[in-house]
Amino acid sequence: MEKLEFSSLRWFKSSASGANGCVEIAHLPGGNGVALRDTKDRGKDPHIFDRDKWRAFVAGAKNGEFDLA
């Protein structure tokens, strides 16, 4: 896979994000996954998740697997 130019991606931040920062996601070209980055340090390369790993994470979040208590 060729190196992505992350600045050209369309980044999305949750409407529930606070003023102290949050995370943003961008869909990768061709539907090949998702990039995730910290809004407080956009200069670092984002974490990349393929479609299957991202779907598993979203399903787990919806099912409460990551709730603190």
DSSP file (Angstrom, degrees, kcal/mol; ACC not computed):
  #  RESIDUE AA STRUCTURE BP1 BP2  ACC     N-H-->O    O-->H-N    N-H-->O    O-->H-N    TCO  KAPPA ALPHA  PHI   PSI    X-CA   Y-CA   Z-CA
    1    1 A M              0   0    0      0, 0.0     3,-0.1     0, 0.0     2,-0.1   0.000 360.0 360.0 360.0 134.5    0.0    0.0    0.0
    2    2 A E        -     0   0    0      1,-0.1     2,-0.2     0, 0.0     0, 0.0  -0.369 360.0 -87.3 -73.2 156.3    1.3    3.4   -0.9
    3    3 A K        -     0   0    0      1,-0.1     2,-0.2    -2,-0.1    -1,-0.1  -0.440  46.3-128.6 -66.7 130.5    1.9    6.0    1.9
    4    4 A L        -     0   0    0     -2,-0.2     2,-1.0    -3,-0.1     3,-0.1  -0.493   4.5-132.7 -78.9 147.9   -1.3    8.0    2.5
    5    5 A E    >   -     0   0    0     -2,-0.2     3,-1.7     1,-0.2     4,-0.3  -0.851  23.5-169.6 -97.5  95.8   -1.3   11.8    2.6
    6    6 A F  G >  S+     0   0    0     -2,-1.0     3,-1.4     1,-0.3    -1,-0.2   0.771  77.9  65.6 -63.8 -28.0   -3.3   12.2    5.8
    7    7 A S  G 3  S+     0   0    0      1,-0.3    -1,-0.3    -3,-0.1     4,-0.1   0.730  96.8  57.9 -67.8 -19.3   -3.8   15.9    5.3
    8    8 A S  G <  S+     0   0    0     -3,-1.7    -1,-0.3     2,-0.1    -2,-0.2   0.546  86.6 100.1 -87.2  -6.3   -5.9   15.2    2.3
    9    9 A L  S <  S-     0   0    0     -3,-1.4     2,-0.8    -4,-0.3    19,-0.1  -0.414  80.0-116.7 -76.8 155.0   -8.4   13.1    4.2
   10   10 A R        -     0   0    0     17,-0.3    17,-0.5    -2,-0.1     2,-0.3  -0.849  35.8-153.6 -93.7 111.3  -11.8   14.4    5.3
   11   11 A W        -     0   0    0     -2,-0.8     2,-0.4    15,-0.1    15,-0.2  -0.637   8.0-160.6 -93.0 142.8  -11.7   14.3    9.1
   12   12 A F  E     -A   25   0A   0     13,-2.9    13,-2.2    -2,-0.3     2,-0.4  -0.963   2.9-166.4-123.4 138.1  -14.8   14.0   11.4
   13   13 A K  E     -A   24   0A   0     -2,-0.4    11,-0.2    11,-0.2    -2,-0.0  -0.964  32.4-102.7-122.2 142.6  -15.1   14.9   15.1
   14   14 A S    >   -     0   0    0      9,-0.6     3,-1.6    -2,-0.4     9,-0.0  -0.294  19.3-132.1 -60.9 142.4  -18.0   13.8   17.3
   15   15 A S  T 3  S+     0   0    0      1,-0.3    -1,-0.1     0, 0.0    -2,-0.0   0.662 108.6  63.1 -68.0 -14.7  -20.5   16.6   18.1
   16   16 A A  T 3  S+     0   0    0      2,-0.0    -1,-0.3     0, 0.0    -2,-0.1   0.401  77.6 124.5 -88.4   2.2  -20.1   15.4   21.7
   17   17 A S    <   -     0   0    0     -3,-1.6     5,-0.1     1,-0.1     2,-0.1  -0.315  54.3-135.7 -64.9 143.9  -16.4   16.4   21.8
   18   18 A G  B >   -D   21   0B   0      3,-0.6     3,-1.1     1,-0.1    -1,-0.1  -0.382  24.8-102.5 -93.4 175.7  -15.3   18.8   24.5
   19   19 A A  T 3  S+     0   0    0      1,-0.2     3,-0.1    -2,-0.1    -1,-0.1   0.692 114.4  68.3 -70.8 -19.1  -13.1   21.8   24.3
   20   20 A N  T 3  S-     0   0    0      1,-0.3    -1,-0.2    20,-0.0     2,-0.1   0.357 115.3 -90.2 -84.9   6.8  -10.2   19.8   25.8
   21   21 A G  B <   -D   18   0B   0     -3,-1.1    -3,-0.6    18,-0.1    -1,-0.3  -0.321  44.0-170.0 109.8 167.1   -9.8   17.7   22.7
   22   22 A C        -     0   0    0     -5,-0.1    17,-2.8    -2,-0.1    18,-0.4  -0.812  34.2 -74.7-165.6-158.2  -11.1   14.4   21.4
   23   23 A V  E     - B   0  38A   0     -2,-0.2    -9,-0.6    15,-0.2     2,-0.3  -0.873  33.1-154.5-118.6 157.4  -10.4   12.1   18.5
   24   24 A E  E     -AB  13  37A   0     13,-2.4    13,-2.4    -2,-0.3     2,-0.3  -0.937   5.3-155.5-126.1 151.6  -11.2   12.4   14.8
   25   25 A I  E     -AB  12  36A   0    -13,-2.2   -13,-2.9    -2,-0.3     2,-0.3  -0.907   5.6-169.5-123.1 156.3  -11.7    9.7   12.2
   26   26 A A  E     - B   0  35A   0      9,-1.9     9,-2.8    -2,-0.3     2,-0.3  -0.989  25.6-122.7-140.9 136.3  -11.4    9.7    8.4
   27   27 A H  E     - B   0  34A   0    -17,-0.5   -17,-0.3    -2,-0.3     7,-0.2  -0.627  33.0-124.2 -76.7 134.6  -12.5    7.1    6.0
   28   28 A L    >   -     0   0    0      5,-2.6     3,-1.5    -2,-0.3     5,-0.4  -0.443  36.2 -83.9 -79.0 152.7   -9.6    5.8    3.9
   29   29 A P  G >  S+     0   0    0      0, 0.0     3,-1.0     0, 0.0    -1,-0.1  -0.209 113.8  18.3 -55.4 141.8   -9.7    5.8    0.1
   30   30 A G  G 3  S-     0   0    0      1,-0.2    -2,-0.1     2,-0.1    -3,-0.0   0.604 124.5 -78.9  74.5  11.1  -11.5    2.9   -1.5
   31   31 A G  G <  S+     0   0    0     -3,-1.5    -1,-0.2     2,-0.1    20,-0.1   0.798  87.9 144.4  68.1  27.7  -13.3    2.0    1.8
   32   32 A N    <   -     0   0    0     -3,-1.0     2,-0.3    -4,-0.4    19,-0.3   0.312  64.8 -73.0 -85.9   9.4  -10.1    0.3    3.1
   33   33 A G        -     0   0    0     -5,-0.4    -5,-2.6    17,-0.2     2,-0.4  -0.941  56.2 -63.6 139.0-159.3  -10.6    1.3    6.7
   34   34 A V  E     -BC  27  49A   0     15,-2.5    15,-2.9    -2,-0.3     2,-0.4  -0.979  24.8-145.7-136.1 141.6  -10.4    4.2    9.1
   35   35 A A  E     -BC  26  48A   0     -9,-2.8    -9,-1.9    -2,-0.4     2,-0.4  -0.895  18.1-164.5-103.8 140.8   -7.7    6.5   10.3
   36   36 A L  E     +BC  25  47A   0     11,-2.7    11,-2.8    -2,-0.4     2,-0.3  -0.992  11.4 173.1-129.0 130.5   -8.0    7.8   13.9
   37   37 A R  E     -B   24   0A   0    -13,-2.4   -13,-2.4    -2,-0.4     2,-0.5  -0.950  34.6-110.8-138.5 159.0   -6.1   10.7   15.4
   38   38 A D  E >   -B   23   0A   0      3,-0.3     3,-1.4    -2,-0.3   -15,-0.2  -0.747  20.8-144.8 -86.0 127.3   -5.9   12.8   18.6
   39   39 A T  T 3  S+     0   0    0    -17,-2.8     3,-0.5    -2,-0.5    -1,-0.1   0.725  97.9  61.3 -68.0 -19.8   -7.1   16.3   18.0
   40   40 A K  T 3  S+     0   0    0    -18,-0.4    -1,-0.3     1,-0.2     3,-0.1   0.650 116.9  28.3 -80.4 -13.5   -4.5   17.6   20.5
   41   41 A D    X   +     0   0    0     -3,-1.4     3,-1.5     1,-0.1    -3,-0.3  -0.449  64.5 159.5-145.1  67.1   -1.7   16.4   18.3
   42   42 A R  T 3   +     0   0    0     -3,-0.5    -1,-0.1     1,-0.3    -3,-0.1   0.602  67.2  74.6 -68.4 -11.4   -2.7   16.3   14.7
   43   43 A G  T 3  S+     0   0    0     -3,-0.1    -1,-0.3     2,-0.1     2,-0.2   0.707  79.9  84.8 -75.5 -20.1    0.9   16.3   13.5
   44   44 A K  S <  S-     0   0    0     -3,-1.5    -6,-0.1    -6,-0.2    -3,-0.1  -0.515  94.9 -96.9 -79.9 149.9    1.4   12.7   14.5
   45   45 A D        -     0   0    0     -2,-0.2    -1,-0.1     1,-0.1    -2,-0.1  -0.415  45.8-118.9 -61.9 139.5    0.5    9.9   12.1
   46   46 A P        -     0   0    0      0, 0.0     2,-0.3     0, 0.0    -9,-0.2  -0.286  25.3 -99.8 -75.5 165.4   -2.9    8.5   12.9
   47   47 A H  E     -C   36   0A   0    -11,-2.8   -11,-2.7    -2,-0.0     2,-0.5  -0.684  38.3-142.9 -80.8 140.3   -3.7    4.9   13.9
   48   48 A I  E     -C   35   0A   0     -2,-0.3     2,-0.4   -13,-0.2   -13,-0.2  -0.916  16.7-173.3-112.9 131.5   -5.0    2.9   11.0
   49   49 A F  E     -C   34   0A   0    -15,-2.9   -15,-2.5    -2,-0.5     2,-0.0  -0.978  19.7-132.4-122.9 133.0   -7.7    0.3   11.3
   50   50 A D     >  -     0   0    0     -2,-0.4     4,-2.3   -17,-0.2   -17,-0.2  -0.307  38.3 -95.8 -74.5 171.2   -8.9   -2.1    8.6
   51   51 A R  H  > S+     0   0    0    -19,-0.3     4,-2.5     1,-0.2     5,-0.2   0.884 121.9  50.0 -57.4 -43.7  -12.6   -2.4    8.0
   52   52 A D  H  > S+     0   0    0      1,-0.2     4,-2.1     2,-0.2    -1,-0.2   0.915 112.2  46.1 -65.9 -43.3  -13.0   -5.6   10.1
   53   53 A K  H  > S+     0   0    0      2,-0.2     4,-2.1     1,-0.2    -1,-0.2   0.897 113.8  49.4 -66.5 -39.3  -11.2   -4.2   13.2
   54   54 A W  H  X S+     0   0    0     -4,-2.3     4,-2.6     2,-0.2     5,-0.2   0.921 110.6  49.8 -66.7 -42.8  -13.1   -0.9   13.0
   55   55 A R  H  X S+     0   0    0     -4,-2.5     4,-2.4    -5,-0.2    -2,-0.2   0.903 110.8  50.5 -60.8 -41.2  -16.5   -2.7   12.7
   56   56 A A  H  X S+     0   0    0     -4,-2.1     4,-2.3     2,-0.2    -1,-0.2   0.903 111.0  48.8 -64.1 -41.2  -15.6   -4.9   15.7
   57   57 A F  H  X S+     0   0    0     -4,-2.1     4,-2.4     2,-0.2    -2,-0.2   0.943 112.2  47.3 -63.5 -48.0  -14.7   -1.8   17.7
   58   58 A V  H  X S+     0   0    0     -4,-2.6     4,-2.4     1,-0.2    -2,-0.2   0.910 112.4  50.1 -61.7 -42.5  -17.9    0.1   16.8
   59   59 A A  H  X S+     0   0    0     -4,-2.4     4,-1.8    -5,-0.2    -1,-0.2   0.913 110.9  49.6 -62.1 -42.6  -20.0   -3.0   17.7
   60   60 A G  H  <>S+     0   0    0     -4,-2.3     5,-2.5     2,-0.2     6,-0.4   0.893 110.6  49.8 -63.6 -40.2  -18.2   -3.4   21.0
   61   61 A A  H ><5S+     0   0    0     -4,-2.4     3,-1.2     1,-0.2    -2,-0.2   0.917 110.7  49.4 -65.0 -42.9  -18.8    0.3   21.9
   62   62 A K  H 3<5S+     0   0    0     -4,-2.4    -1,-0.2     1,-0.2    -2,-0.2   0.833 110.5  51.7 -64.4 -31.8  -22.5    0.0   21.0
   63   63 A N  T 3<5S-     0   0    0     -4,-1.8    -1,-0.2    -5,-0.2    -2,-0.2   0.425 116.8-112.6 -86.4   0.7  -22.8   -3.1   23.2
   64   64 A G  T X 5S+     0   0    0     -3,-1.2     3,-1.5    -4,-0.3    -3,-0.2   0.642  70.6 140.6  82.0  14.0  -21.2   -1.4   26.2
   65   65 A E  T 3 <S+     0   0    0     -5,-2.5    -4,-0.2     1,-0.3    -5,-0.1   0.719  75.5  44.0 -63.9 -19.9  -18.0   -3.5   26.2
   66   66 A F  T 3  S+     0   0    0     -6,-0.4    -1,-0.3    -5,-0.2    -5,-0.1   0.324  81.2 127.4-109.2   7.0  -15.9   -0.4   27.0
   67   67 A D    <   -     0   0    0     -3,-1.5    -6,-0.0     1,-0.1     0, 0.0  -0.372  59.6-135.3 -64.0 142.5  -18.1    1.1   29.7
   68   68 A L              0   0    0      1,-0.1    -1,-0.1    -2,-0.1    -3,-0.0   0.855 360.0 360.0 -71.6 -35.0  -16.3    1.8   33.0
   69   69 A A              0   0    0      0, 0.0    -1,-0.1     0, 0.0    -2,-0.1   0.356 360.0 360.0-169.0 360.0  -18.9    0.4   35.2
